[in-house]
Amino acid sequence: MYELKLVGNALLSRRVVQCEIGVSEGKIVKIGRNIGEAEKSVAFKHEIILPGVIDIHAHFREPGAAYKEDWESGSRAAAHGGVTLVFDMPNTMPPTTTLQRVEEKRKLAEEKCKIDFRICGGVRKGNIHELAGMADAVGAYGEIFMCESFGELQIDKAELYEAYQEIAKTGKVAITHAEDAEINTHLKEKFKKRNDPAIHSQARPPFSEAIAVATALQLAKETGVKLHLTHISTAESIKLIRSMKKRADVTCDVTPHHLFLTEENVKELGNFGKVNAPLRSKEDQAALWKGIATGVVDMIASDHAPHTKEEKRKPYWEAPAGVPGIETMLPLMLTAVKRKFITLYQLTKLMCINPAKRMGLYPQKGVLAEGSDADIVVVDLKRKYEIHGKDLYTKCKWTPFEGFQVVGMPVMTVSRGRIVYSKPLQSKIY
């Protein structure tokens, strides 16, 4: 007898198939018809069963800033958004730049996190020699900051070269935030008297990202590191990545906020639209969608970076950059499916299959298959609704997508066989 059985339409490979999925001990044990009894069964009518979403870029803020988010609230928000595995970035307080700090964060997460997680190892000046010793404990290295970050996490080009060499030896992925530090510092000084969020994309311009992307790509080619460029935002970066795909081991992601918002939205959002990399032009946004269509863009990641409303209401130069996004990511991308920007199978490649493969977790993760982890999200592709911050599980209770109309809602999330989120359903539970 299975512990859990889901009955309904499931996306298996490229096809939606009517089937039953039997789950026991955290694994998918059987997929088929009339597979037998279960302790608990849920039969869905028109909903679709998908692999759980993998978010390779999120900031759960604990330790050090749990008033913004912690492992419990962040993972509940993730489950609400259909995310079953999260990669947590290292820029907490203290940052996870030593094996001891990685293990301390792991203990926190094990006590509070509702879904699967991976801790990412931070890279800073002075810890390059420690990276190899962290390899077995981390899911990836990074977010590696080529530009200013709080604390000790910014590194220069020479240090990045040394870090890539060491990370290449481990076989892990180097998640890299590509913006040029010198350009950004120069323009920050130039614009320092203008206290206006609308200048954010000028203070951190597209060419700053392009310069850094070109540098990271060349260093990846030289070192053989598995490079992942995160939250790519410009047309020029897409061109550079496309040109190097066959010469370096490189992947990249884009965020929903770069796909659905532009610099024009900052006029209304103010600091609530302040993110790094900044929101860009409609032409840049179109290039990101084209990058998805042509396979240059490999993944969608949330860059979930919650801050309080009070922090965001500070003057522009004092307000922190970042927006929450882990629980709005899937509804927005399901809306893209509805609008025929992408197919449902493309969605699973971008948000499930490709992240699992890149991080060395496939087919344990990222797919509905016998023997895989029972990480599952059930979505209602017909559900129309508006996004509102008050309905979110994140502590910050706001979203740059306030009032957005979406079509497609996660209604149940299963992490390793445990139902971690369920919206009241009309479906039959027995």
N, C-alpha and C positions, 0 to 999 in steps of 0.2 A: 504494500500500500504506500502511495506517495504521500509526502507531507503536504504538498500543495499541487493542485492541478488547475491550469488555465485553459479555457476552452474558447476558441474563437478564430478570427482571421489573424494570421501571423505573417510577417515579411520574412520569408526564408530564401536566402540568396536574393534573387531579383524578383521573386513572385510572391504575391499574397495568397496564402494557402489556408483553407479551413483545416484546423487540426487541434489536437490536445497536447499540452506541454506538461509533463510530469516532473516535479522537483522534489528532491530529497537531499538532505545534508549539504545544502548550499549549492548543489549542482543540478543542471538539467539532465535528467536521467533518460527520459524517453520523449520523442516527438512522433506523433502518429495519430491514428484514429482508434477510438475505443481502447485506450491504453490501460484501463483499469481504474480502480477506486483510489480515492485520496482522502486524507483526514479533512482537508478543506478544498473545495472546488469553487472556482468563479467562472461563470459562463458569460461571455460578452456578446453583444448583438452586432452593432455596427463598428465598434472600436477596433483598432489595429494594435497588435502586439509587436513591439520592436525590441532590439537590444537596448540595454541601458546606455545612456549617454556618458561619454568619458570627457571630462573637462580638464585639459592639461595645463590650465593657467587660472589659478584662483588665489585670493588672499583672504584667509580666514582670521587673520589679525592676532591670533593667540599663539604664544604669549606676548604680553606687553600692551595690547590695545583692545582688550576684550570688550570694552564699552562700545566699540564699533561693530564687532562680530566676534564670535568664539566658535569653537569646534561644534558645539551643540546647535547653535542657531544657524551657522553656516551650512552644516550638513542637513538640517531640516529644510533650509531654503533650497539646497541642491536636490533633495528628494522631491520637494514640491515641483521642481523644474524637470524631473525625469533623469537627473544625473545620479549615477550609481558609483562612479569613481572620480575622485578629484586629486589633482596634483597641486599641493600647497606650496606657494613660493616662499623664498627664504627671508624676505625682508620684514621679519617680525622683530620684536625687541626682547631679548637680543636676537640677532640674525643667526640662522642655522649655518654657521661657517666652520663648525667643528663637529666631530663625531659625537661628542658629549651633548652638544646642543640639539643635534638631530634626534638623539635618543630621548632627551627630555621632552621635546615636542611630540615625539611618537607616543610617549606615555600619556600625555595630555589628550591626544587624539583617541587613543585606545579607550580611554575612560568616557569620552563624550561623543565621539563621531558616530553618526547613524548609518553611514555608508562606507564603502571602501575608500582608502586614501593612500597616497604616496607622499612622503616628505621629500622636498627638493633641497639639494645642497647648495649653499651660497658660495660665491667666489669673490674674494677680496684680495687686495694687496697684502701679501704676507702669509696667505694660507695655501698657496699653490702646492706646496709639498705635502699638504694634508689631504688633498683631493682623492688620491688613490685609496687611502684608508677609509674613506667614507662610502666607497662605491657600493658595497653590499647593503648599505643602510638607506640609500637614497633611490628615489624613482628616476631622477634625472638631476642634472646640474643646472642651476639658474632659477630664476631669471637672472642672467648675467647682464649687468648694466654697463653699457659703453658710455653712458652719460650720467649726469648727477643723479644720485639717489640718497635717501636719508642714511645717515650713519656711515658705514665703512664699505659699502658694496660697489662703488664705482671703481672701475679699473681702466688703465690706459691701454693703448694698442699693444705695447710690448708685453704687458702682463696678460692680455687676452691671448696673444700668441702662445705664451708659456702655459696658460690654463688649457687651451685647446689641445696642446700636445699631451698634457697629463690626462685630460678627459678622454682623448682618443684611445689611450691605452686601456681604459676601463670598459670601453664599448657602450658607455652611456651616452645619452643625448645632451647636447649643450643648448639649452633654451636661452636665446639671446635677445635682449632689448636693444635695438639698433637705432641710436640717435648719436650725432657727433657732439661730443662734450664741448670742444672749443667753439664751434659755431653757436651752440645754445648759450654758452656763457657770454660770448660777445654780444649776442642779440638781447639777452636779458639786461645787460648794462645799457644797451641802446634804447630799450623800451621801458626802462624802469620807472619813468615818470608817468607812464600811461596806465592807469588802474582800470583796465577794461578787459573783461574776459574775451572779447571779440578779437583781440590781438594774439591770442594763444597760438594760432597756427602760423602767425608771422614770427613770433618769438621762438618757435620750434618748427621751422619751415620744412616743406617736403624735401628740399635738397639736403637738409641735415640728416634725415633718415636715409636718403639715397647714398650719401657718402659713407655712412656707417654700414649699411647693407653691403656695399661694394667691398669694404674692408673685411667684414666678417666672412663674406663669400671667398675672398682670396685666401684668408687665413685657414678657412676650412679646406680649401683645395690643397694647401701646402701641408696641413697637419693630418688630413684624413679624418677629422672629427665628424661625428654625426651632428650636424648643425640644424637647429630648428629656430627660425626667425619668427618671433611672435608679434602679434597685433600689427601686421603690415598694413600701411594706410595709404600708400601712394602708387600712382601709375608707374612711376620710374622704378620703384622697388620691384614691382611685378615684372617689368622688363628685365631687370638685372637678375632676378631669381630664375626666370625662364631661361636666360642665356647660360646659366651655370648648372642647370639640373643634370646635365649629362657629364659634367666635369667635376662635380663635388657632391658629397652626400648631404643634400640639403632638402628640408621641408619647410613649410611655413603655414601660419594660420592667420585668419582675420577674425574680427569680433563682430557681433551683431550691431554694436553701436557705430562701427564704421560702415556697415552695410545699410543701415536704416536711418542714420542721421548724417548731416553734413555741417560744415561751418556756419551755414545759414541758421541752423537750429540754435546755435550759441547765442544769437541775438535775443532769443526768448528764454533759453535755459540759464544763461549766465554761467556762474561757476558750477552749476549742476550739470553743465556740459563740458567742463574742463577735464580732459583726460590726456594721458601720454601713452601713445602718440596722439596728437590732437585730431579732432574731427576735421575732415578735409573738404575739398571741392566736390561738386557733383561729377566732374570728369574723373577725379581720383576714385570716387565711389563706383562709377561705372566700370573702371578698370579692375576693381576688386571682384565685381560680379563676373566680368569676363574671365578673370583668373580662375574663378570657380568653374566656369563652364569649360575651360580649356585644360583643366587639371593642374595648373600652376599652383593654385591654392590647394593645400592638402587637407586642412582641418578648419573647423570653427572652434574657437575658444572664447570663454566669457570675459577673461581678465576681470573677474569679479573683485572689485576694490571698494568696499563700502567705507563711507565716512558719514559722520553725523550731519544733520541739517545745519546745526550751529557752526560747524567747521566750514561747510560750504558757503555760508553766508558772510564769511570774512572777506576783506578786500582781496582783489584778484591775486596779488602776489603772495598773500598769506594763505589763501584757501588751498587745501591739498587737491591734487589731481586724482581722478578715479571715480568710477561709477559702479553701483551694484549691477549684476547682470546674470547671475547663475540660474535664477529661476524664470527669467524672461527669455533666455536664449532659445530654448526649444519651441515655445509658442511662436516666436518671431520666425524661426526657420520653417515651422509647419505652415505659417502664413505664406512664406516664399514658395512652398510646395503648392499651396492652393492657387497662388498667382502664376504658377507654372514657370517660375524662375529656375527651379530645380525639381528633380523627381524625388519621390520618397526614398528610392534606393540611393540616389546621390546624397541625400541627407544622412543616411546610415553610414555611408562611406566617410563623409566629412566629420561625423560626430561620434562614430562607434568603431568602424573597421580600421580606418587609417590611424587614429590615435593609438589603438591597441597594437597595431603592427609596428608603428614607429617606436613605441616604448617597450617592445619585446614581450607583449602580453597576449598576443593573438596565437591560437584561438581560445585561450582561457577566458579572455575578455573580448567584447566587441561584436559578438555574433550569437545568434540563437542556434545552438547545435548541441547534440548529445555529448556530454562530458564537459561542456563549458560551464563557467560559473553562472548561476541563476541570477543574472543581473538583467532586469527586464523593465521596460516602461510600456504602459498601455496608453494609447492616445485616442482621443475623440477628434477626428478630422473635421467633424461638422460643427463643433461647438464654437459659436461666435460670442465674443465678449470684449470688454475693454480692460486694459491693464491699469491698475491703480496701486500706488504704493501702500495704501492701508491694508491691502489684501496679501501683501508679501510676508514671507517668514523671516527675511533678513532683519537684523536689529535696526538698521537705519531707516526702514519704512518709507523710502522714496525711490523713485526710478526716473531716468531721463525719458522713459517711454510712457509717462503719465497720459492716460486717455487714448493711447494707441488702440485701435481696433484690430484684433487678431482672430484668426480662424484656426483652431487646433489647440487642444488642451491635454496635458498629461492628467490622467485620471487615476492611475495606479503606478507605483514604483516599487520594485522588488529588488533588494540588494542581498545577494548570496542566499536567496530563498526566503528572506524575511520581507514581509510587506512593511515598508517604511513610510509609505504615503498612500492614502486612498481617499479619493473624493467620493461622497455618497453617489452610488450608482443605481441605475435602474436594472442593471444586469443581475442575473440570478446567482446568489451565493448559497451554497449548500454543503 
